Amino acid sequence: MNYHAWFAAQDNPNERYPLTDVVYYSASGGLLEVAHDTTALHQRSAEEWKQLFESRWMRTSWPYGSGVWGKKEWVCPVVSDENVVSMFEGGTNLFWAERLGQELGVPDFWIKMCGNSHTGSFKDLGMTVLVSVVKQMIADGKPIRAIACASTGDTSAALAAYGAAAGIPTIVFLPKGKVSVAQLVQPIAHGSLVLSLDTDFDGCMRVVREVTANPDSGIYLANSLNSLRIEGQKTVGIEIVQQFDWQVPDWIIIPGGNLGNISALGKGLLLLHDLGLINRLPRLVCAQAEHANPLYRAYLTGFRHFEPMQARPTAASAIQIGDPVSINRAVSTLQRFNGIVEQASEQELAEAAAWADRTGAYACPHTGVALAAAIKLIQRGEIQKNERVVVISTAHGLKFSRFKVDYHEHSLREVVSEHANPPVELPAEVDAVRRVIEERMKN
Ligand SMILES: *Cc1c(COP(=O)(O)O)cnc(C)c1O
């Protein structure tokens, strides 16, 4: 069976481009979507797809052991296997957060650990697809000199790593002083050209769009307005369902900034539904930081009105975005999934992360935003106590050590750390140590 996919304009399905063309917008200026030949996909039954995906899951046969490429026919069939650039991303653990769920009063509470990935965030899922397509383009003789992106930190880390793995030069545009040290050092280590601009993410995005606007520049744009990223990221919803033995949870909660990820999540779930692997859909929740909440504001108007905003600093720096590129597709996703948008203040996101940490998770600030949204929905009775809830953890907590240290040192902006747990400094004397242990372990 020959599977096929292409870029399609939203407003005109007959306007099509090969995935290996350097093209980001339709003739009318809208974003392109990747469309698949669903007639071909329907040739396999739902049961056959499940069996195929199960047989590949977490094995080593190239490239199907990757969580993304194990679903190659659904993701990007146009890249030949030898041009796939993969570090076996995906297949991240979905764990039962038993103690946290008990404390929240929703025992069936799960966290999908997308940060347990090669570069420490879910951005690997999309980047493996984009860089593979570029490798295919270069193999086909296209004059691509480099791949570029603007980033709040994690996109550039992923681009740098996958570019380095493929031997393709990369250029990253970062807002100076607005990404964590761990995020900054990743593209540096991978040999990217790192451009630190005196602006915010939205400012970096404007510059990189201009630099890549002319297809003759030979600089290929890797931001999520490039729909190839969405194709890889959509596997997260498919994986969650697969990990529950093809059962659909009641809720999936995800933090949103540029809003590619919520759109991708929905796209994967809709494909599962369309091909008959599932027969109902979960409700989706997009969680935003109060300091960067343009989608939340639009939600309050029933999505009748959207206005970009100047995002303010937030500990959830990867979602400090005021003018999200994927606003339209996020809105249609939320409408399709009876979705909710919630927001979290700095205080709420920090306490939610700290709470999860004390039950054994290690939540990055963005995961804190999603957890804070879950807490609010549970308290409002919107999420009911017998329902199955999945929170998507988007990055590894260790990429945000400063956030943790600041919380426990009471120096996080706008936050009163209710559960700070600073180390106890003592002389190296047994008596002093015993006194503290007796004091603290009194229960
Ligand atoms: C990129 C990112 C997000 C937001 O994803 P969008 O697609 O921009 O909405 C959330 N959390 C982390 C850790 C990220 O890196």
The ligand as an SDF file (V2000), in Angstrom:
LIG
                    3D

 15 15  0  0  0  0  0  0  0  0999 V2000
    6.6770   24.7770   23.6030 C   0  0  0  0  0  0  0  0  0  0  0  0
    6.2620   24.4290   24.9870 C   0  0  0  0  0  0  0  0  0  0  0  0
    4.9300   24.5460   25.4240 C   0  0  0  0  0  0  0  0  0  0  0  0
    3.8430   25.1120   24.5780 C   0  0  0  0  0  0  0  0  0  0  0  0
    3.5880   24.4900   23.3700 O   0  0  0  0  0  0  0  0  0  0  0  0
    2.9080   25.3420   22.2010 P   0  0  0  0  0  0  0  0  0  0  0  0
    2.8120   24.4460   21.0670 O   0  0  0  0  0  0  0  0  0  0  0  0
    3.8060   26.5240   21.9780 O   0  0  0  0  0  0  0  0  0  0  0  0
    1.5780   25.7890   22.7520 O   0  0  0  0  0  0  0  0  0  0  0  0
    4.6170   24.1390   26.6930 C   0  0  0  0  0  0  0  0  0  0  0  0
    5.5610   23.6770   27.5410 N   0  0  0  0  0  0  0  0  0  0  0  0
    6.8420   23.5610   27.1620 C   0  0  0  0  0  0  0  0  0  0  0  0
    7.8170   23.0450   28.1470 C   0  0  0  0  0  0  0  0  0  0  0  0
    7.2410   23.9360   25.8880 C   0  0  0  0  0  0  0  0  0  0  0  0
    8.5240   23.8310   25.5360 O   0  0  0  0  0  0  0  0  0  0  0  0
  1  2  1  0
  2  3  1  0
  2 14  2  0
  3  4  1  0
  3 10  2  0
  4  5  1  0
  5  6  1  0
  6  7  2  0
  6  8  1  0
  6  9  1  0
 10 11  1  0
 11 12  2  0
 12 13  1  0
 12 14  1  0
 14 15  1  0
M  END
$$$$
